[in-house]
Amino acid sequence: MNWTALATIGLLFVSNIVMTFAWYGHLKLQQMGVSTNWPLFVVILFSWGIALFEYMFMVPANRIGFSDNGGPFSLMQLKVIQEAITLTVFTVFVTVFFKNEHLHWNHFVSFMLLIMAVYFAFMKVE
């Protein structure tokens, strides 16, 4: 794998870690009693503030990874990679920060199907 591909995937991981905190971090803060009384618009602004940093990683990842810009991936491949990374990051986040959430067999089946989606997205068709 080349450095552009590794940089793209690394940036996608960082982007998804930040975005996962933007989307779900406020729920953990609520569980901890930090944001329990925050009005919804404050939660939204808080999450948007975090999401701004996500764009600083996602946009460059897509820009350098896209084949029309000299990167190794098509748009479809970039999206499938991003979704697989999103689910991976989310799963780690949930199992670490939300102890009442548990993985079940159907989650593992869905992960395997996502891996198959990545395989098929990279499969050469003629």
C-alpha positions in Angstrom: 0.0 0.0 0.0 1.3 3.5 -0.8 1.8 6.4 1.5 -1.2 8.3 0.0 -3.5 5.4 0.8 -2.1 5.1 4.3 -2.5 8.8 4.9 -6.0 8.7 3.6 -7.0 5.9 5.8 -5.3 7.5 8.8 -7.1 10.8 8.3 -10.4 8.9 7.9 -9.7 7.2 11.3 -9.0 10.5 13.0 -12.0 12.1 11.4 -14.3 9.3 12.5 -13.0 9.3 16.1 -13.7 13.0 16.3 -17.1 12.7 14.7 -18.1 9.8 17.0 -17.4 12.1 19.9 -19.5 14.8 18.3 -22.4 12.5 17.7 -22.3 10.4 20.8 -20.1 12.1 23.3 -22.9 14.3 24.6 -24.7 11.1 25.6 -21.8 10.0 27.8 -21.7 13.5 29.3 -25.4 13.2 30.0 -24.8 9.8 31.7 -22.1 11.4 33.8 -24.5 14.2 34.8 -22.5 16.9 33.0 -25.0 17.8 30.3 -28.2 16.6 31.8 -29.8 20.0 32.0 -28.4 21.4 28.7 -31.1 22.5 26.3 -31.0 20.7 22.9 -29.6 23.7 21.1 -26.6 23.8 23.4 -26.0 20.1 22.8 -26.2 20.8 19.0 -23.8 23.7 19.2 -21.5 21.6 21.4 -21.5 18.8 18.8 -21.1 21.2 15.9 -18.1 22.7 17.6 -16.5 19.2 17.7 -17.6 18.4 14.2 -15.8 21.4 12.8 -12.5 19.6 13.7 -13.8 16.4 12.0 -14.0 18.3 8.7 -10.3 19.2 9.1 -9.5 15.5 8.7 -12.3 14.2 6.5 -12.0 16.8 3.7 -8.2 16.3 3.2 -8.6 12.5 3.4 -11.1 12.6 0.6 -9.1 15.1 -1.4 -5.8 13.3 -1.3 -7.4 9.8 -1.5 -9.6 10.5 -4.6 -8.2 9.0 -7.8 -8.9 12.2 -9.9 -6.5 14.0 -7.6 -3.8 11.4 -7.9 -5.0 9.3 -5.0 -5.5 5.5 -5.0 -9.3 5.3 -4.4 -12.5 5.9 -6.4 -15.3 7.8 -4.7 -17.2 4.6 -4.1 -14.1 3.0 -2.5 -13.5 6.0 -0.3 -17.1 5.9 0.9 -17.1 2.2 1.7 -13.7 2.5 3.5 -15.2 5.4 5.5 -18.3 3.5 6.5 -16.2 0.5 7.6 -14.0 2.7 9.7 -17.0 4.5 11.1 -18.5 1.2 12.3 -15.1 0.1 13.7 -14.6 3.4 15.6 -18.2 3.4 16.9 -17.9 -0.2 18.1 -14.8 0.6 20.1 -16.3 3.8 21.4 -19.5 2.1 22.6 -17.8 -0.8 24.3 -15.3 1.4 26.1 -17.6 4.3 27.1 -21.0 2.7 27.4 -20.7 -0.4 29.6 -24.4 -1.2 29.3 -24.1 -1.8 25.5 -23.1 -5.3 24.5 -22.0 -6.9 21.2 -24.2 -9.8 20.0 -23.8 -12.3 17.2 -25.9 -10.2 14.8 -23.5 -7.3 15.2 -20.6 -9.6 14.2 -22.6 -10.8 11.2 -23.2 -7.2 10.2 -19.4 -6.5 10.5 -18.6 -9.4 8.3 -21.1 -8.1 5.7 -19.3 -4.7 5.8 -16.0 -6.4 5.3 -17.6 -8.1 2.3 -18.8 -4.7 1.1 -15.2 -3.4 1.2 -14.1 -6.5 -0.8 -16.7 -6.0 -3.4 -16.0 -2.3 -3.7 -12.4 -3.1 -4.5 -13.1 -6.0 -6.8 -12.1 -5.4 -10.4 -15.0 -5.6 -12.8 -14.7 -5.5 -16.6 
